[in-house]
Amino acid sequence: MADSKQAPLDAAAAAKAAFASVQDKPFPNDIFTAPELRWAVIGCGVIANQMAQSLALAGRKLAGVANRTLSKAQAFAEQYGVEKVYETVEDLYADPDIDAVYITTPHNTHITYLRAALAAGKHVLCEKPAASNARELREMYAAADESGTLLLEAMRPAFLPSLDRLREALPRIGKVRRAVLSFCKYSSRYDRFRAGVIENAFNPSLSNGALMDIGVYCVHLLLLLFGEPEQIQAACVKLENGVDGAGTILASYGGMTAELLYSKISGMDDRSELQGEDGSIFLGDISHLGDLRLSLRGGGETPLPVETAEHDMRHELEAFLRMAGTGRGEEPHR
């Protein structure tokens, strides 16, 4: 989860502020809150708060919560009316009433929680990035196949309707020759890093850093739109403790090149661009895809119709429910 300079340091406060901005707005029709799928969440941070609040907007509740600090899980359950608080994650895994688990813990812990949850027969939605490396990811999917359960990485933009609008608009700019995808946000936690305090966001032992935290949005969108490149080159800025604070990836597709720019230690105008022979498409925040603009050669910019991002978590949850019923990977439009 990316953080900006203005974001509150307290996870619950950040999520509460987001919730307050939309709580009086109607929640769209959706299927992810179907009663036959009972969710539990591991972790009580920003993402867990957002999920609980998304369910609350639809008049539903999480069924269970577990956290390494029991008191935090109890406070979370009291705030959102969660039925069950588990003293250990093992208790959660053993509960036959829980169908699916959302893992929202630090990146380096995902593999441990995933192994146990999948072995217990739970479907798993795991916050991005799901794994610390390719070896772990292969192990995760092998475990899901063996247990007959669903594992899905919660890369929210991959399931947004605006991604479909973007794909539909691509042919209008002709042959794409260049893509510039940018996500550079000065982290509020970097101020503390500069003062000598190392928080989780800049702790490499937790599989954190600029690439794992926000650069993944650039990588995922590139792959979703254009597939795997023929060649890549990369460089990063490493801070004093070895964590990457910023980086650049250059990718080649033969007739097209791509530049991926990401940073947690500097900010910039984060407008990304897809350049074609007949025009360009400009993208706002690529973690939400809420602002897409088409500019054809010789004309001005035209906004593309996109759904607002107020309730954007629901799309990945809807996809999760569809796949839980049909089998992993059966999302033909993705």
C-alpha positions as CSV (number, residue, x, y, z in Angstrom):
1,M,0.0,0.0,0.0
2,A,1.5,3.3,-1.1
3,D,1.7,6.2,1.3
4,S,1.9,9.9,0.5
5,K,3.5,12.7,2.5
6,Q,0.0,13.8,3.7
7,A,-1.1,10.3,4.8
8,P,-1.6,9.7,8.5
9,L,1.0,7.4,10.0
10,D,-1.7,5.5,11.9
11,A,-3.3,2.8,9.8
12,A,-6.7,2.9,11.3
13,A,-6.9,6.7,11.0
14,A,-5.9,6.5,7.3
15,A,-8.6,4.0,6.5
16,K,-11.2,5.8,8.6
17,A,-10.6,9.0,6.7
18,A,-11.1,7.2,3.4
19,F,-14.3,5.5,4.7
20,A,-15.7,8.8,6.0
21,S,-15.4,10.3,2.5
22,V,-17.7,7.7,0.9
23,Q,-20.0,6.4,3.7
24,D,-23.0,8.5,2.7
25,K,-22.7,7.4,-1.0
26,P,-24.7,4.4,-2.3
27,F,-22.8,1.2,-2.5
28,P,-23.0,-0.3,-6.0
29,N,-24.6,-3.6,-6.6
30,D,-22.1,-6.4,-6.1
31,I,-21.7,-10.1,-5.5
32,F,-18.7,-10.3,-3.2
33,T,-20.7,-10.2,0.0
34,A,-22.7,-13.3,-0.8
35,P,-23.5,-15.0,2.5
36,E,-22.0,-18.4,1.5
37,L,-18.5,-16.9,1.5
38,R,-17.4,-16.1,5.1
39,W,-14.2,-14.0,5.3
40,A,-11.6,-13.7,8.0
41,V,-8.7,-11.3,7.9
42,I,-5.1,-11.7,9.2
43,G,-3.7,-8.3,10.1
44,C,-5.4,-5.1,11.3
45,G,-3.7,-2.4,9.1
46,V,-4.9,-0.1,6.4
47,I,-6.1,-2.8,4.0
48,A,-7.9,-4.8,6.7
49,N,-9.7,-1.6,7.7
50,Q,-10.6,-0.9,4.1
51,M,-12.1,-4.4,3.7
52,A,-14.1,-4.2,6.9
53,Q,-15.4,-0.8,5.8
54,S,-16.3,-2.0,2.3
55,L,-18.3,-4.8,3.8
56,A,-19.9,-2.3,6.2
57,L,-21.0,-0.1,3.3
58,A,-22.8,-3.2,2.0
59,G,-24.4,-4.0,5.3
60,R,-22.1,-7.0,5.9
61,K,-19.3,-7.9,8.4
62,L,-16.1,-9.8,8.5
63,A,-16.6,-13.2,10.2
64,G,-13.2,-13.3,11.9
65,V,-9.9,-11.6,12.6
66,A,-6.5,-12.6,13.8
67,N,-3.5,-10.5,14.6
68,R,-0.2,-11.2,16.2
69,T,-1.2,-8.7,18.9
70,L,-4.4,-10.0,20.4
71,S,-5.5,-6.6,21.8
72,K,-5.3,-5.0,18.4
73,A,-7.5,-7.8,17.0
74,Q,-10.0,-7.3,19.8
75,A,-10.1,-3.5,19.2
76,F,-10.6,-4.2,15.4
77,A,-13.4,-6.6,16.1
78,E,-15.1,-4.2,18.4
79,Q,-14.9,-1.4,15.9
80,Y,-16.4,-3.4,13.0
81,G,-18.6,-5.9,14.8
82,V,-16.5,-8.9,13.8
83,E,-17.9,-12.1,15.3
84,K,-14.8,-14.0,16.1
85,V,-11.4,-13.0,17.4
86,Y,-8.8,-15.8,17.2
87,E,-6.0,-16.0,19.7
88,T,-3.8,-17.6,17.1
89,V,-3.9,-18.0,13.3
90,E,-4.0,-21.7,13.9
91,D,-7.4,-21.3,15.5
92,L,-8.5,-19.4,12.5
93,Y,-7.3,-22.1,10.1
94,A,-9.1,-24.8,12.2
95,D,-12.4,-23.0,12.1
96,P,-14.7,-24.8,9.6
97,D,-17.0,-21.7,9.4
98,I,-14.3,-19.7,7.6
99,D,-14.2,-20.1,3.8
100,A,-11.7,-17.4,2.8
101,V,-8.8,-15.5,4.3
102,Y,-7.4,-12.1,3.4
103,I,-3.8,-11.9,4.3
104,T,-2.8,-8.2,4.9
105,T,0.5,-8.7,6.9
106,P,4.0,-7.6,6.0
107,H,5.3,-9.0,2.7
108,N,7.9,-11.3,4.2
109,T,5.3,-13.1,6.3
110,H,2.9,-14.0,3.4
111,I,4.5,-17.3,2.6
112,T,4.2,-18.7,6.1
113,Y,0.5,-17.7,6.5
114,L,-0.3,-18.9,3.0
115,R,1.2,-22.3,3.5
116,A,-0.9,-23.0,6.5
117,A,-4.1,-21.4,5.2
118,L,-4.0,-23.3,1.9
119,A,-3.2,-26.6,3.7
120,A,-6.3,-26.0,5.8
121,G,-8.4,-25.7,2.7
122,K,-9.1,-22.0,2.9
123,H,-9.3,-19.8,-0.2
124,V,-6.7,-17.0,0.1
125,L,-6.7,-13.4,-1.1
126,C,-3.2,-12.0,-0.4
127,E,-2.2,-8.4,-0.4
128,K,0.4,-7.5,-3.0
129,P,3.1,-8.4,-3.5
130,A,2.0,-12.0,-2.6
131,A,5.6,-13.3,-2.5
132,S,9.0,-12.0,-1.7
133,N,10.5,-13.8,-4.8
134,A,9.6,-16.1,-7.7
135,R,10.5,-19.3,-5.8
136,E,7.9,-18.5,-3.1
137,L,5.3,-17.7,-5.6
138,R,5.7,-21.0,-7.4
139,E,5.4,-22.8,-4.1
140,M,2.2,-20.9,-3.2
141,Y,0.5,-21.8,-6.4
142,A,1.6,-25.4,-6.2
143,A,0.1,-25.5,-2.7
144,A,-3.2,-24.0,-4.0
145,D,-3.3,-26.6,-6.8
146,E,-2.6,-29.4,-4.4
147,S,-5.3,-28.3,-1.9
148,G,-7.8,-27.4,-4.6
149,T,-8.2,-23.9,-3.2
150,L,-8.0,-20.4,-4.8
151,L,-5.0,-18.1,-4.3
152,L,-5.3,-14.6,-5.7
153,E,-2.9,-11.7,-5.4
154,A,-4.8,-8.5,-4.5
155,M,-3.4,-6.3,-7.2
156,R,-6.5,-4.0,-7.3
157,P,-5.9,-2.2,-10.7
158,A,-6.0,-5.6,-12.5
159,F,-9.7,-5.9,-11.8
160,L,-10.9,-2.4,-12.3
161,P,-13.4,-1.6,-15.1
162,S,-11.1,1.2,-16.1
163,L,-8.5,-1.3,-17.2
164,D,-11.0,-2.6,-19.8
165,R,-11.7,1.0,-20.9
166,L,-7.9,1.5,-21.3
167,R,-7.6,-1.7,-23.4
168,E,-10.5,-0.7,-25.6
169,A,-8.9,2.7,-26.3
170,L,-5.5,1.4,-27.1
171,P,-6.2,0.7,-30.8
172,R,-7.2,4.3,-31.3
173,I,-3.7,5.6,-30.8
174,G,-2.3,3.3,-33.5
175,K,0.8,1.1,-33.0
176,V,2.2,1.7,-29.5
177,R,5.8,2.7,-29.6
178,R,6.5,3.9,-26.1
179,A,5.1,3.5,-22.6
180,V,6.1,5.6,-19.6
181,L,4.6,4.3,-16.4
182,S,5.3,6.3,-13.3
183,F,4.5,6.0,-9.6
184,C,6.6,8.4,-7.5
185,K,5.3,9.5,-4.1
186,Y,7.4,10.9,-1.3
187,S,6.7,8.7,1.7
188,S,5.8,10.3,5.0
189,R,7.9,7.5,6.6
190,Y,11.0,8.7,4.8
191,D,11.1,11.8,7.0
192,R,11.5,9.4,10.0
193,F,14.1,7.4,8.1
194,R,16.1,10.5,7.5
195,A,15.8,11.1,11.3
196,G,17.3,7.7,12.0
197,V,14.0,5.8,12.6
198,I,13.6,2.7,10.4
199,E,9.9,1.9,10.0
200,N,8.5,-1.1,8.2
201,A,8.2,0.7,4.9
202,F,12.0,1.0,4.7
203,N,12.9,-2.3,6.3
204,P,14.5,-4.6,3.7
205,S,14.2,-7.6,6.0
206,L,10.4,-7.4,5.6
207,S,10.7,-7.5,1.8
208,N,9.8,-3.9,1.6
209,G,11.2,-1.1,-0.5
210,A,10.1,1.1,-3.4
211,L,9.8,-1.7,-6.0
212,M,7.8,-4.1,-3.7
213,D,5.6,-1.3,-2.4
214,I,4.8,0.9,-5.4
215,G,6.9,-0.2,-8.3
216,V,4.9,-3.3,-8.6
217,Y,2.0,-1.2,-9.9
218,C,4.1,-0.2,-12.9
219,V,5.3,-3.7,-13.5
220,H,1.8,-5.3,-13.3
221,L,0.2,-2.7,-15.6
222,L,3.0,-3.2,-18.2
223,L,2.5,-6.9,-18.2
224,L,-1.3,-6.7,-18.2
225,L,-1.2,-4.4,-21.3
226,F,1.7,-5.7,-23.3
227,G,2.9,-9.1,-21.8
228,E,6.4,-10.1,-21.0
229,P,9.1,-7.9,-22.6
230,E,12.0,-9.3,-24.7
231,Q,14.7,-7.5,-22.7
232,I,14.9,-5.6,-19.4
233,Q,17.4,-3.4,-17.7
234,A,17.1,-2.0,-14.3
235,A,18.8,0.3,-11.8
236,C,17.8,1.5,-8.3
237,V,18.9,3.9,-5.6
238,K,19.8,2.1,-2.4
239,L,19.6,3.8,0.9
240,E,22.0,3.4,3.8
241,N,20.4,0.2,5.1
242,G,20.3,-1.5,1.7
243,V,16.6,-0.9,0.9
244,D,15.7,0.5,-2.5
245,G,14.3,4.0,-2.3
246,A,13.7,4.5,-6.0
247,G,14.4,2.8,-9.3
248,T,14.0,2.7,-13.1
249,I,13.2,-0.3,-15.4
250,L,13.7,-0.2,-19.1
251,A,11.9,-2.8,-21.1
252,S,12.1,-3.6,-24.8
253,Y,9.4,-5.2,-27.0
254,G,11.2,-4.9,-30.3
255,G,9.0,-2.2,-31.9
256,M,8.2,-0.6,-28.5
257,T,10.1,0.5,-25.4
258,A,8.9,1.1,-21.9
259,E,10.2,3.1,-19.0
260,L,9.0,2.3,-15.5
261,L,9.8,5.0,-12.8
262,Y,9.1,4.5,-9.1
263,S,10.2,6.2,-6.0
264,K,9.4,6.6,-2.3
265,I,12.0,9.3,-1.7
266,S,11.0,11.8,-4.3
267,G,7.9,13.0,-5.9
268,M,6.9,14.1,-9.4
269,D,4.0,14.6,-11.7
270,D,2.8,11.0,-11.8
271,R,1.1,11.2,-15.2
272,S,1.9,8.1,-17.2
273,E,1.7,8.0,-20.9
274,L,1.2,5.4,-23.7
275,Q,2.4,6.8,-27.0
276,G,1.2,5.5,-30.3
277,E,1.8,6.5,-33.9
278,D,-1.7,8.2,-34.0
279,G,-1.9,9.7,-30.5
280,S,-1.4,9.1,-26.8
281,I,-3.3,7.9,-23.7
282,F,-2.5,9.7,-20.4
283,L,-3.0,8.0,-17.1
284,G,-3.3,9.5,-13.7
285,D,-2.6,7.5,-10.5
286,I,-1.9,4.0,-11.9
287,S,-2.8,2.3,-8.6
288,H,-6.5,3.4,-9.2
289,L,-6.7,4.2,-13.0
290,G,-9.3,6.8,-12.2
291,D,-8.1,9.4,-14.7
292,L,-7.6,8.3,-18.4
293,R,-7.3,10.8,-21.2
294,L,-7.1,10.2,-24.9
295,S,-5.1,12.6,-27.1
296,L,-5.2,12.0,-30.9
297,R,-2.6,13.6,-33.1
298,G,-3.9,17.1,-34.1
299,G,-6.5,17.2,-31.4
300,G,-7.0,18.0,-27.7
301,E,-7.3,15.7,-24.8
302,T,-10.6,13.8,-24.3
303,P,-11.4,12.1,-20.9
304,L,-12.3,8.5,-21.2
305,P,-15.3,7.3,-19.2
306,V,-14.1,5.5,-16.1
307,E,-15.8,4.5,-12.8
308,T,-14.7,6.5,-9.8
309,A,-12.4,4.7,-7.3
310,E,-14.5,5.2,-4.2
311,H,-15.4,1.5,-3.8
312,D,-12.7,0.0,-6.0
313,M,-11.8,-2.9,-3.6
314,R,-15.1,-4.6,-4.5
315,H,-13.9,-5.4,-8.0
316,E,-11.1,-7.7,-6.9
317,L,-13.4,-9.3,-4.4
318,E,-16.1,-9.9,-7.0
319,A,-13.4,-11.6,-9.2
320,F,-12.3,-13.6,-6.3
321,L,-15.8,-15.0,-5.7
322,R,-16.2,-15.8,-9.4
323,M,-13.0,-17.7,-9.4
324,A,-13.7,-19.4,-6.1
325,G,-16.7,-20.9,-7.8
326,T,-15.1,-21.8,-11.2
327,G,-11.5,-22.6,-10.4
328,R,-8.3,-20.5,-10.3
329,G,-7.5,-18.6,-13.4
330,E,-10.9,-18.7,-15.1
331,E,-11.1,-15.0,-15.7
332,P,-10.9,-14.9,-19.5
333,H,-10.9,-11.1,-19.7
334,R,-7.8,-10.8,-17.5
